[in-house]
Amino acid sequence: MLHWHGDTMELPPAAVPLASCDRYPVQAFRVGGAAWGLQFHLEADAGAVDAFAAAFPRDAATAPGLHESAPRELAALAPHRDRVFGRFAALVAARTAHTATRTFFAPRAEAWDRRFAADGPRYTAAVARMRLRPGQYAVDLGCGTGRALPALRAAVGEAGAVLGVDVTEAMLTAAARAGHTGTGRLLLADCHRLPLPAGTVDGIFTAGLLDHLPDPPTALREWARVTAPGGILLLFHPSGRAERAARHGHLLNPDDPLAEPNLRPALHESGWRLADYDDTAEYFIARAIRTVPPPQDTLTAP
């Protein structure tokens, strides 16, 4: 690894050290989930080494054989460099959708409930379609300001558990200000990768989320992973697909993941069975049941 630095630092308590060497104990670190720092030059190529040596001849003089060894050492480094940069690029690309979502929703969070105050009874009616029982565990994915949380709490009772998950911190802050921390727990998380054990959820409610996710099939599989067999998934929107399309000035898209010919097989392939499908002018509801996987010893090759 090429090191071309005379400075080092001590990490604050919140930082996580990732790499070190004898002379410089801090060579790579992470702060939180979105910031990394490198002290060494993972990006260096032969041109960079020549530029360093020309710009700092006295430093280069302390490293005999620098130019001669650079091609061999950089060739050995290249696969590791490419793997790290490739994974970093993939991570950034995967988070692009989250950034766009937060950019849209964050400035609207405070006024969201006032803007859609009339939708409250429709949320309550939709939650009732889940047929949850006291003591069960219900999750609202993409919970926003928490409009469904009171109905979910009423359904599972005090003995049950309610969790609201959203990727936009401002929405969860608005939910907390509305008093929903007394209704359920609020969690900032990606709905594609839920920090929940497998098979622990009895019911998932989600309003206007699936068709806006960057990878609906992955989301459906993840939701199936955390749901117990027989558990319920309720996809909801307080207006129908045709009404929403007309409102935005376009026709229904045949590739819409919520269209029944697309949704039914997507659910089936992800571990769900579509039980109800209502696409009316007033609302959209699709209710699916988590299927029971066959025992491993009964699986046969195709």
C-alpha positions as CSV (number, residue, x, y, z in Angstrom):
1,M,0.0,0.0,0.0
2,L,1.3,3.5,-0.9
3,H,1.7,5.8,2.1
4,W,2.6,9.4,1.3
5,H,1.8,11.4,4.4
6,G,3.6,12.8,7.4
7,D,0.5,13.5,9.5
8,T,-1.8,11.3,11.5
9,M,-4.6,11.8,14.0
10,E,-6.5,10.4,16.9
11,L,-10.0,9.2,16.3
12,P,-13.0,10.6,18.2
13,P,-15.0,8.0,20.3
14,A,-17.7,7.8,17.6
15,A,-15.3,6.7,14.9
16,V,-14.6,3.0,14.1
17,P,-11.0,2.2,13.1
18,L,-10.8,-0.1,10.1
19,A,-7.1,-0.3,9.2
20,S,-3.7,0.5,10.8
21,C,0.0,-0.1,10.5
22,D,2.9,0.2,13.0
23,R,3.8,3.8,12.2
24,Y,0.3,5.1,11.7
25,P,-2.3,3.5,13.9
26,V,-5.1,5.3,12.0
27,Q,-5.1,4.3,8.3
28,A,-8.8,3.9,7.6
29,F,-11.9,4.6,9.7
30,R,-15.7,5.0,9.5
31,V,-18.0,7.5,11.2
32,G,-21.7,6.5,11.3
33,G,-23.1,4.8,8.3
34,A,-22.2,7.2,5.5
35,A,-18.6,8.6,6.1
36,W,-15.3,6.8,5.5
37,G,-11.8,8.2,5.7
38,L,-8.6,6.7,4.2
39,Q,-5.1,7.9,5.2
40,F,-3.3,5.8,2.5
41,H,-3.5,6.2,-1.3
42,L,-5.7,3.4,-2.5
43,E,-6.4,5.3,-5.7
44,A,-2.7,5.7,-6.8
45,D,-1.5,4.6,-10.2
46,A,1.9,5.0,-11.9
47,G,1.1,8.5,-12.9
48,A,0.3,9.5,-9.3
49,V,3.5,8.1,-8.0
50,D,5.5,10.0,-10.6
51,A,3.6,13.2,-9.7
52,F,4.2,12.7,-5.9
53,A,7.9,12.2,-6.5
54,A,8.2,15.3,-8.7
55,A,6.3,17.4,-6.3
56,F,8.1,16.2,-3.2
57,P,11.6,15.2,-4.2
58,R,13.0,15.2,-0.7
59,D,10.4,12.7,0.4
60,A,11.0,10.6,-2.7
61,A,14.7,10.5,-1.9
62,T,13.9,8.7,1.4
63,A,12.2,5.8,-0.6
64,P,15.0,4.2,-2.7
65,G,13.7,2.2,-5.6
66,L,10.3,3.9,-5.6
67,H,10.0,4.3,-9.4
68,E,11.4,0.8,-10.0
69,S,9.1,-1.0,-7.6
70,A,5.9,1.0,-8.3
71,P,4.7,-1.0,-11.3
72,R,5.0,-4.3,-9.5
73,E,3.5,-3.0,-6.2
74,L,0.6,-1.2,-8.0
75,A,-0.2,-4.3,-10.0
76,A,-0.5,-6.3,-6.8
77,L,-2.7,-3.6,-5.3
78,A,-5.0,-3.2,-8.3
79,P,-7.5,-6.1,-7.6
80,H,-8.0,-4.9,-4.0
81,R,-8.4,-1.3,-5.1
82,D,-11.0,-2.2,-7.8
83,R,-12.9,-4.3,-5.3
84,V,-13.1,-1.6,-2.7
85,F,-14.1,1.1,-5.2
86,G,-16.6,-1.2,-6.9
87,R,-18.3,-1.9,-3.6
88,F,-18.3,1.7,-2.6
89,A,-19.8,2.7,-6.0
90,A,-22.5,0.1,-5.5
91,L,-23.3,1.3,-2.0
92,V,-23.6,4.9,-3.2
93,A,-25.9,3.8,-6.1
94,A,-28.1,1.8,-3.8
95,R,-28.5,4.9,-1.5
96,T,-29.4,7.2,-4.4
97,A,-33.1,6.3,-4.1
98,H,-33.0,7.0,-0.4
99,T,-31.5,10.4,-1.0
100,A,-34.2,11.3,-3.5
101,T,-36.9,10.1,-1.1
102,R,-35.5,12.1,1.7
103,T,-35.1,15.2,-0.5
104,F,-38.8,15.0,-1.4
105,F,-40.3,14.1,1.9
106,A,-38.2,16.0,4.5
107,P,-39.4,19.5,3.7
108,R,-43.0,18.3,3.5
109,A,-43.0,16.3,6.7
110,E,-44.4,19.0,9.1
111,A,-47.4,19.8,6.9
112,W,-48.1,16.2,5.8
113,D,-50.8,15.4,8.3
114,R,-52.7,18.6,7.7
115,R,-52.5,18.1,3.9
116,F,-54.0,14.6,4.1
117,A,-56.1,14.9,7.2
118,A,-59.2,13.5,5.4
119,D,-57.5,10.2,4.8
120,G,-57.5,9.1,8.5
121,P,-60.7,7.0,8.3
122,R,-59.5,5.2,5.2
123,Y,-56.4,4.2,7.0
124,T,-58.4,2.9,9.9
125,A,-60.7,0.9,7.6
126,A,-57.6,-0.5,5.8
127,V,-56.0,-1.7,9.0
128,A,-59.2,-3.5,9.9
129,R,-58.9,-5.6,6.8
130,M,-55.7,-7.1,8.2
131,R,-57.8,-8.9,11.0
132,L,-55.0,-8.6,13.5
133,R,-55.5,-10.0,17.0
134,P,-54.5,-8.8,20.4
135,G,-51.0,-9.6,21.3
136,Q,-49.7,-9.7,17.8
137,Y,-46.7,-7.8,16.3
138,A,-47.6,-5.3,13.6
139,V,-45.2,-3.2,11.4
140,D,-46.0,-0.1,9.3
141,L,-43.4,0.1,6.6
142,G,-42.9,3.6,5.2
143,C,-45.0,4.8,8.1
144,G,-44.4,8.5,7.4
145,T,-46.0,10.6,10.1
146,G,-47.6,7.6,11.6
147,R,-51.2,7.8,10.5
148,A,-51.8,4.1,10.6
149,L,-50.1,3.5,14.0
150,P,-53.1,4.3,16.2
151,A,-55.2,1.8,14.3
152,L,-52.5,-0.9,14.5
153,R,-52.2,-0.3,18.2
154,A,-55.9,-0.6,18.7
155,A,-55.9,-3.9,16.7
156,V,-53.1,-5.6,18.7
157,G,-53.9,-4.1,22.0
158,E,-51.5,-3.2,24.8
159,A,-50.1,-6.8,24.8
160,G,-49.1,-6.5,21.2
161,A,-46.2,-4.6,19.6
162,V,-46.3,-1.9,16.9
163,L,-43.3,-0.7,14.9
164,G,-43.2,2.2,12.5
165,V,-40.3,2.2,9.9
166,D,-39.3,5.0,7.6
167,V,-36.2,6.0,5.7
168,T,-36.8,9.8,6.2
169,E,-35.8,11.0,9.6
170,A,-38.0,14.2,9.3
171,M,-41.1,12.0,8.9
172,L,-40.3,10.1,12.0
173,T,-39.7,13.3,13.9
174,A,-43.1,14.6,12.8
175,A,-44.6,11.3,14.0
176,A,-43.0,11.7,17.4
177,R,-44.3,15.3,17.7
178,A,-47.8,13.9,16.9
179,G,-47.5,11.7,19.9
180,H,-47.0,8.4,18.1
181,T,-44.1,7.3,20.3
182,G,-46.8,6.3,22.8
183,T,-48.5,4.2,20.1
184,G,-45.5,2.3,18.8
185,R,-41.7,2.3,18.4
186,L,-40.3,4.4,15.5
187,L,-37.3,3.1,13.5
188,L,-35.1,4.7,10.8
189,A,-34.4,1.9,8.4
190,D,-34.3,0.7,4.8
191,C,-37.4,-1.4,4.0
192,H,-35.3,-3.6,1.8
193,R,-33.2,-4.7,4.7
194,L,-35.1,-4.8,8.0
195,P,-33.2,-5.3,11.3
196,L,-35.8,-7.8,12.4
197,P,-35.4,-11.6,13.1
198,A,-37.0,-14.0,10.6
199,G,-40.6,-15.0,11.2
200,T,-41.3,-12.5,14.0
201,V,-44.0,-10.2,12.4
202,D,-47.7,-11.1,12.3
203,G,-48.8,-8.2,10.0
204,I,-47.2,-5.7,7.7
205,F,-49.1,-2.6,6.7
206,T,-47.7,-0.3,4.0
207,A,-49.3,2.7,2.2
208,G,-48.1,3.9,-1.2
209,L,-44.7,2.3,-0.8
210,L,-44.1,-0.7,-3.0
211,D,-44.4,0.9,-6.4
212,H,-42.0,3.7,-5.3
213,L,-39.2,1.4,-4.2
214,P,-36.2,0.9,-6.4
215,D,-36.4,-2.9,-6.1
216,P,-39.9,-4.2,-5.3
217,P,-39.1,-8.0,-5.6
218,T,-36.3,-7.7,-3.1
219,A,-38.6,-5.8,-0.7
220,L,-41.3,-8.4,-1.0
221,R,-38.8,-11.2,-0.2
222,E,-37.5,-9.3,2.8
223,W,-41.0,-8.7,4.1
224,A,-41.7,-12.4,3.7
225,R,-38.5,-13.2,5.6
226,V,-39.6,-11.3,8.7
227,T,-43.2,-12.5,8.6
228,A,-44.5,-15.6,10.3
229,P,-46.4,-18.2,8.2
230,G,-50.0,-17.1,8.0
231,G,-49.0,-13.5,8.6
232,I,-50.7,-10.6,6.6
233,L,-49.3,-8.1,4.2
234,L,-51.6,-5.2,3.4
235,L,-50.7,-2.9,0.5
236,F,-52.8,0.3,0.7
237,H,-53.4,3.6,-0.9
238,P,-56.2,6.0,-0.1
239,S,-57.1,6.4,-3.8
240,G,-57.3,3.9,-6.7
241,R,-54.6,3.4,-9.4
242,A,-56.8,5.0,-12.1
243,E,-57.6,8.0,-10.0
244,R,-53.9,8.6,-9.1
245,A,-52.9,8.2,-12.8
246,A,-55.5,10.7,-13.9
247,R,-54.4,13.1,-11.2
248,H,-50.9,13.1,-12.5
249,G,-52.0,13.4,-16.1
250,H,-51.1,10.0,-17.5
251,L,-52.7,6.7,-18.3
252,L,-52.3,3.5,-16.2
253,N,-48.9,1.9,-16.8
254,P,-49.2,-1.8,-17.7
255,D,-45.8,-2.3,-16.0
256,D,-47.1,-0.9,-12.7
257,P,-46.0,-3.4,-10.0
258,L,-49.4,-2.9,-8.3
259,A,-51.3,-4.0,-11.4
260,E,-52.9,-7.4,-10.5
261,P,-51.2,-9.3,-13.4
262,N,-47.8,-8.1,-12.1
263,L,-48.5,-8.2,-8.4
264,R,-49.9,-11.7,-8.1
265,P,-46.9,-13.5,-9.5
266,A,-44.5,-11.2,-7.8
267,L,-46.1,-12.0,-4.4
268,H,-46.2,-15.7,-5.2
269,E,-42.5,-15.8,-6.1
270,S,-41.7,-13.9,-2.9
271,G,-43.6,-16.2,-0.4
272,W,-47.0,-14.6,-0.4
273,R,-50.5,-15.6,-1.7
274,L,-52.7,-12.7,-2.9
275,A,-56.0,-13.1,-1.0
276,D,-57.9,-9.9,-1.9
277,Y,-57.4,-7.3,-4.6
278,D,-59.6,-4.1,-4.6
279,D,-58.7,-1.3,-6.9
280,T,-61.6,1.2,-6.6
281,A,-61.9,4.9,-7.2
282,E,-61.8,5.5,-3.5
283,Y,-58.9,3.2,-2.4
284,F,-56.5,0.5,-3.4
285,I,-56.0,-2.6,-1.2
286,A,-54.2,-5.8,-1.8
287,R,-54.1,-8.3,1.0
288,A,-51.6,-11.2,0.9
289,I,-50.9,-14.1,3.3
290,R,-47.5,-15.4,4.1
291,T,-47.3,-18.9,2.7
292,V,-45.9,-21.9,4.6
293,P,-42.6,-23.0,3.0
294,P,-42.6,-26.8,2.2
295,P,-40.3,-28.9,4.5
296,Q,-36.8,-29.2,3.2
297,D,-37.0,-33.0,2.8
298,T,-40.0,-32.7,0.4
299,L,-38.3,-30.4,-2.1
300,T,-37.5,-32.0,-5.4
301,A,-35.3,-30.8,-8.3
302,P,-37.2,-29.4,-11.3
